[in-house]
């Protein structure tokens, strides 16, 4: 029997389903986002109130459009605009309208309050649907380097900037001396001495401003590291009082002087040169932080830092956990976040009372390969005494069976979430510049991830069953 094929006709006019919701199948992510957006309070939204009388795109539609596109890996406003023509689910969300890229980008940039409100409401929805525990949750905190919208070649090094300023001063003096010579040798065609002097003076002013900013950063860095330095001194003093010999060299007081290698980027000054990938190369980046609830794998806290490492990031990252999370029982993090001052701040109030939150942070290097002795059942380690240091208490926690079981959750939760954002959604570079705008963009990404995660867990079906 001859093969039979489905007839394909490109020319006969078709009558599309009259309801736009019939354009995509039941249970699609677009339906779920439309249903969620309908529940959002839009009193925080910013709209154009110039009084021109021009029609505007509804904020609820623009919110759903951005959330769906971010959840499906579309981040550029121009690509989102094109998707309103090319993508059937996007056309559904837009009601078959086509907002331009400037409208999309302006809405994304100017509705920080609405975005924060939506982030909270989505977590409350997860709690109402029993996907997220209300209190006493365990969170895993980690950070990932995301490329800034700037090249590392647009940066200047503190030491090199000083040498360049001296060179520019010398060249300006040389040009002025040349201008006073009666029989001076002319410059190349199109170049004049006043223009060359002005160009060098402008360059010098920019370099001087860059050095001043680097010096201000060094003072701020020293102030932030002072608490850890004082905690180290106190720990060594306590060891000496007990008759124990402190290990390692004496801690050095943080210096307020910039390092010769400190850098300033002219394109995006708030970004930094950071180790990227496996640590073998450097890129112009931001440090994107996420706090993930270990059972649901939902992001409950997010923020962005310009710090190249995580030593000062534990306290602000825990503080960034959203309001619906009433209490945090445990925080899991790697050794990069650990410092005694940070752990004490998370676990104790200003008056020294316990907060109810316990930190589990690796302080000992451990091989990934498990030896035969690691497989053998061991008795619980001895509980350290009241005079034990924070690091000794942390080592004890990670050696207990409960601590080891909890700490394994970190690798299984927050690292896959960051991997999904970068590899599945494809978010590897910020499109906006400046720390405030970058923080806004990261919140869009985390919110879109949460919606996609809830959809995969069946939140749409639960909502339909409850309605």
C-alpha positions, 0 to 999 in steps of 0.5 A: 500500500502506498504511503499516505501523508497529512495534507499541508495547505499554505494557501487556504484561509483558516479559521483559528479558534476564537479563544486565544487560550485554545492556541496552546495546550492545557497545562502549558506554562503560559496558562499558569503564568496568566493565572498567577499574574491575575492574582497579583496586586498592581497598586505598586505598578508605575505607568505613564501619567503624562496626560497625553491620552495615548493608550498604554499596554496593560501592566498585567500583560507586560508582567506576564510577558516578561515572566514567561520570556525569562522562564523560557530563556528570552532576556533581551527586550528586542528578542522579546518583541520579536517573540510577540510575532514568532511565538504562539504562547507569547502571542497568547500572553500579549493578546495578539498585540505587539509591544515594542522593545522600548516599552518592554525594557522601560517596564522591566527597569522601572517597576522594582516595587511591583517585582518585589511584591510579585516575588513575595506573592509567588512564595505565598502561593507556594505556601498556600499550595503546600509546596513550601514550608511556612517556617523552620525551613532549611536553606542552602546559600551559594553564589555564582559569577555572572558576566557583566555587560562590560569588557574586562579590557575597559578596566584600568589597574590602580598602579598602572593608572598612577604611572599613566598619569605621570606619563600624561603630565610629562607629555603635556609639559612636552607639548606646551614646551613645543608650542613655545618654540618658534621653529617647532616641528609640525604635528601630523596632519589633522593634529593640533597642540591645544587638542592634544593637550586637552585630550591628555588632560581629560584622560588624566581626569578620568584616571584620577577619578578612577584611582579615587574610587579604588581608594574609597573601595579599599577603605570600605573593604578594610572596614568590612574586614575589621570585624573578622580581624577582631574576632580572630584576635579574640579567638587567639587570645582565648586560646592563649588564656587556656594555655593552648598555642594558636595555630598559623601566623598572626592575623594582619590588620586590614589595610586601607591602602589599595592593592596595586592590582585593584581595578576600575571599569569605565563601562560598568564601574560597579562590576569587578574582575573575578575568577570565573569558571574553574578559577583559571581565568578572570572575567568582568562579573557580578556575584549573584547570590541565591538562598534555596529551600532544600525541599521545594528547591524554590529560591527564597532569597536573592541578591547581587554583590560586587565582591569577588569572593563570598567571605562577607556574603553570608549575613546579607544573603541570609538577611535577603530571605523573603518575608513569607519565610517566617523562620530559618532553622538551618543555613547550609553553605560552603567554606567560601562563606565561612567566617566566625564573625558571620556565623555569630551574626547569623546565630546570635542577636545583638544582645547575644541571644540565639536566633534559632538559626544554625549554620552548617559550613565546611571548614575542613577540606575533604576529598570527594572520594570516600575511602574504606574507612569513610564507609565504616560506621563511626560513633558520634564525635565528642561534644566540644566544651563551652570554651570551644571556638566557633571553628571547633563547634563547626567542625563538630557539627559537620562530623555528626551524622545529622550534620553530614546528612544536612550538608549533603543537601547543599550540593543537591539543591542550590548548585543544581538551581544555579546550574539550571539558571545558567545552562537551561535558561541560558542566563550567563550575562547581565544586560543592564549596567550598574549594581541597582539595575543588575539586582533588578535583573537577577530578581526577574531571573529568580522569580521566573525560575520559581514560576517554572519550578512551581509549574513543573511541580504541578501548581497549575493543576492544584490551582485548577482543582481549588478553583 
